[in-house]
Amino acid sequence: VTAASTIVAETVVSRLVPEQAALVEWAITEVILPSADADFALVVPGHAFATGDAVLFSGFAGGEWPALLTGEFIVTVVDADTLSPDGVDPTSETLGTPDLTAAVVGWPTLG
């Protein structure tokens, strides 16, 4: 078994049975604010999500970011390293600077 096939297998498992991957989290490394050139998005290198997935954001700090991005959201996948939480509009000038030190995204815990 190669490392690449292990990664593919892990991705398939997490895509098909998220309840078994409830503890898998990905670090959020960058916030892309909306502009003329880009929509709001979060850089999450190597995430395993697909458009329409429910995900759980946690660990944001700084300004109003915890209130804006803590909890469960549906996401739209931009690419293999970037996603956008649906319905989030960070256009307020009072948001402050996000602290991503502990910011993560993972599967929500299924009851």
Buried (B, 14 or more C-beta within 10 A) or exposed (E): EEEEEEEEEEBEBBEEEBEEBBEBBBBBEBBBEBEEEEEBBBBBEEBBBEEEBEBBBBBBBBBBBBEBBBEEBEBBBBEEBBBBBEEBEBEEEEBEEBBBEEBBBBBBEEE
